[in-house]
Amino acid sequence: MQKLFLAVLLILVGLPRPGCAQSGPLYFPPLAPAGTWSTVAPQQLGWCQPQLDSLLNFLGRKQTKSFIILKDGRIVVERYYGTFTQDSVWYWASAGKSLTAALVGIAQQDGLLTLADSTTRYLGPGWTSVPRPKEKLVTIRQQLTMTTGLDDAPPPPCTNEDTRAACLLYRADAGTRWAYHTGPYRLLMNVVASASSLTINAYTRQKLSNRIGMGGAWVDDVYYSRARDMARFGLLIQNRGTWDQTAVLRDTAYFRHMTTPSQPLNRAYGYLWWLNGQTSHMLPGSQLTFPGPLIPAAPADMIAALGKNDQKIYVVPSLGLVVVRQGEAAGPRQLALSSFDNQLWTYLMGVFCRPTATSPAGRGVAFSLYPNPAADAVTITLAHAEAGSTLRLTDLPGRVLRQQAAAGLQNQMPTADLPEGVYLLQWLAADGSILCTRRLQKTP
């Protein structure tokens, strides 16, 4: 009888509950660029208009050219600034690294290469100035994870972006050092071109762009496109590599490795994707490891394609969001991450109000856990502030194990002392009523 009770309880807590936001079925816009992209009004989602206005004004002050928010694939916000329009083209900068990661995954699933292959197999010996035995140890996986061991600060006239063999110098054995190094990354496009016998533009069009209706082109190893094209790519990633019914990146193991910590040196880096919600992170140009998540104000499960001068594609599965930003640098020029990321997400998280009872597209409240399964701690992301609310952890029979105030939109609860198993994490209103319940798996 007890086993039956637990089985039924597990089924029930996995279903949508009153007060818990559930992302609806994803919408995919027509492949033809001229087709109409479905929209949903912020008011239908219960979003706060004053806070949304503040967000858009903030973006205008920060040299933004375009800004898009998708909710479950539909456009909620689309704003262009100055002379920039829906048809204007802008560069992705290093956000294009994440596009390259998807292309490498497609090449592997098509049997053109494997991540364990030596890069020398595709570029030929002498593609670096590293001694040949050391050069052969550099693999495609290490190009994807920024662990080639090549010197990311070569002496002038070389730069971090140089792909010339004379500028690719030995710094450490491959796989032993993480460093944000654009030169070896750019050569991944040569690897894909060599493996496929196609130009990188032809391969991108055939294997990805044409299948999701994404325009754009590579120019000198940098991708250029409209804002909506960036949003299409973000939507593909939100749906884990599948566009509507078309599996573009169908290798689920590769996708998982691409969007989770790819090596132990920098937990905030997957395969050319930045990962939020980790216990520590490293930054471009530094060998320091910083505690805490990459972007504290953002949801813990967010992954991001980040480019120089604040080109951004954010993907947040728990909230069903894709967010795109193009423009000039929002502040001091920096590679990939900048202070703008946290500022933007501070404004953005303020937009999500508690939906109204009549809200057809956003009934309930968002409440997500990351990571789940969890080992030492779980981060709880709330989509809005609920005065006097608390977070409560129970075992399956309902015994309360711990309870704490919900202090802000991001909360952490320790789990290291809990035995391995399944628990329930509840969000309670000030009157004690349950707003939402999520199942939490504890791992050793």
PyMOL commands that set and color helices and strands:
alter all, ss='L'
color gray80, all
select helices_A, chain A and resi 2-13+42-45+49-61+93-109+120-123+132-135+140-145+165-167+182-196+200-212+227-238+252-258+317-319+339-349
alter helices_A, ss='H'
color red, helices_A
select strands_A, chain A and resi 64-71+74-80+90-91+217-219+222-225+242-243+246-247+274-275+280-281+290-291+303-307+311-316+321-327+367-370+377-382+390-395+400-405+410-414+421-428+434-442
alter strands_A, ss='S'
color yellow, strands_A
deselect
rebuild
show_as cartoon
